[in-house]
Amino acid sequence: MGHAGMAAAAVRYLRPAESPAAGTVEALPRPELRCVRADERAPVDQGEFRRVLGGFATGVTVVTAPAADGAHSPAGFACQSFCSLSLAPPLVAFMVGRTSATWPRIARAGAFCVNVLGAGQGELCRAFAVSGADKFAGVEYDAAPVSGSPRLTGAAAWVDCTIHAVHTGGDHLIVVGRVDALGTGEAPGGPLLFHRGRFARLAP
């Protein structure tokens, strides 16, 4: 059975028996969303949330963008919340805090490059996690082929993107990028990982 046949079978399986039109799948009702009131206890303690989610090991990236609107230097910040999203079309996503001072510069550029850091680039990550400093001082990079965003030397991989969509997600924004170009680099020791507040690496 090909992909089209499997998709048709899935539709038949999911279709309610009383569906009024053949081939129609009714959408589920949207869940009720509301904010936690000031006088209402939050459902999950923030410290416990961080502790438990810290058990999920992630890769570490630096998201960069070219200088835009008269800026004298490129923009960039360290980011753990990066993931692939779609194969057709090729989309990726990252999350950024709504109070980030770097995000508006990336938004104005309209494009970005995700640099997947290698195991030996922990200090580089720390440099890009600092707010208000010249993050690119002494950092080697060249221009990503489509956006011109900084492509950091020594990164394990890079993904050059155009901003495709931006969605709200609580105190963060969910940024979706359409992939224009990508590739791998030379990163001895594999990728840099982050787990329970510390950098880690894959065992040889």
CORSULCOR-V314236 format. One record per residue. SS is DSSP state (H for helix, E for strand, C for the rest). PHI is phi as a letter, one per 30 degrees, with the letter a starting at -180 (* if undefined). OMEGA is omega in degrees with one decimal (none if undefined). Layout:
ss=<SS;SS>
phi=<PHI;PHI>
omega=<OMEGA;OMEGA>
//
This chain:
ss=<C;C;H;H;H;H;H;H;H;H;H;H;H;H;C;C;C;C;C;C;C;C;C;C;C;C;C;C;C;C;C;C;C;C;C;C;C;C;C;C;C;C;C;C;C;H;H;H;H;H;H;H;H;C;C;C;C;E;E;C;E;E;E;E;E;C;C;C;C;C;C;C;C;C;E;E;E;E;E;C;C;E;E;E;E;E;C;C;C;C;E;E;E;E;E;E;E;C;C;C;C;C;H;H;H;H;H;H;H;C;E;E;E;E;E;E;C;E;C;C;C;H;H;H;H;H;H;H;C;C;C;C;C;C;C;C;C;C;C;C;E;E;E;C;C;C;C;C;C;E;E;E;C;C;C;C;E;E;E;E;E;E;E;E;E;E;E;E;E;C;C;E;E;E;E;E;E;E;E;E;E;E;E;E;C;C;C;C;C;C;E;E;E;E;E;C;C;E;E;E;E;C;C;C>
phi=<*;d;d;d;d;d;d;d;d;d;d;d;d;d;d;d;d;c;e;d;b;d;i;c;c;d;d;d;d;d;d;d;c;a;d;d;d;d;c;c;d;d;d;b;d;d;d;d;e;d;d;d;d;d;d;c;d;b;d;b;b;b;c;b;b;d;d;b;h;i;d;d;b;d;c;a;a;d;b;c;d;b;a;d;b;b;c;b;d;d;b;b;b;b;c;b;d;d;c;e;d;d;e;e;d;d;d;d;d;i;a;a;b;c;c;d;d;d;e;c;c;d;d;d;d;d;d;d;d;d;c;i;c;d;d;c;d;i;c;d;a;b;c;d;d;c;d;i;d;e;c;d;d;i;d;d;a;b;b;c;b;c;d;c;a;b;b;d;b;i;d;b;c;c;c;c;c;d;d;c;a;a;a;c;b;c;b;e;j;i;d;d;c;b;b;h;i;b;d;b;b;d;d;d>
omega=<179.8;-178.9;-179.0;179.2;178.7;179.3;179.3;178.7;178.7;178.5;179.4;-178.3;-175.3;-175.7;176.3;-178.1;-177.6;-179.2;-173.5;-176.5;179.3;178.1;-178.3;175.9;-177.1;-179.9;175.3;177.2;179.5;179.9;178.0;179.8;175.9;179.0;173.7;-177.8;-177.9;-178.8;-176.2;179.5;176.8;-177.3;-178.8;176.4;-176.3;178.6;178.2;177.4;179.3;-177.2;-177.2;-179.0;175.6;176.9;177.9;-179.0;-179.9;167.0;-179.2;-179.5;166.7;178.3;-176.9;176.1;179.2;176.3;-178.5;176.6;174.8;178.0;-176.9;-178.2;177.2;177.2;177.7;175.4;177.3;-173.9;174.8;-171.0;178.2;178.4;170.1;-173.6;-174.5;177.4;-179.4;3.0;179.9;-178.4;171.2;179.7;169.8;179.0;-179.2;179.5;-177.5;178.7;-178.6;176.3;-178.7;-176.3;179.9;178.8;176.7;179.7;179.2;178.4;178.7;-177.0;178.9;174.3;175.5;177.8;178.5;-172.3;176.8;-174.1;-178.2;-174.6;178.2;-180.0;177.0;176.9;-180.0;-179.9;-179.0;177.0;-179.0;179.5;173.3;-178.7;172.9;-171.2;-176.1;179.2;178.8;-178.1;178.8;178.4;169.8;-175.4;172.7;-167.2;-176.4;-175.5;-173.8;177.7;178.4;175.0;-169.0;178.7;177.3;179.4;-179.8;178.9;177.1;-178.6;-175.8;-169.0;165.9;178.8;-175.3;-179.3;176.0;-179.0;175.9;177.1;-178.2;-179.5;178.3;170.8;177.1;-175.9;178.8;179.7;174.1;-173.8;178.3;179.7;178.5;179.9;178.0;179.1;178.6;-179.6;179.6;178.3;178.0;-175.6;172.9;179.1;176.7;-176.0;178.9;173.8;-178.5;173.4;178.2;177.1;178.7;176.8;-179.8;none>
//
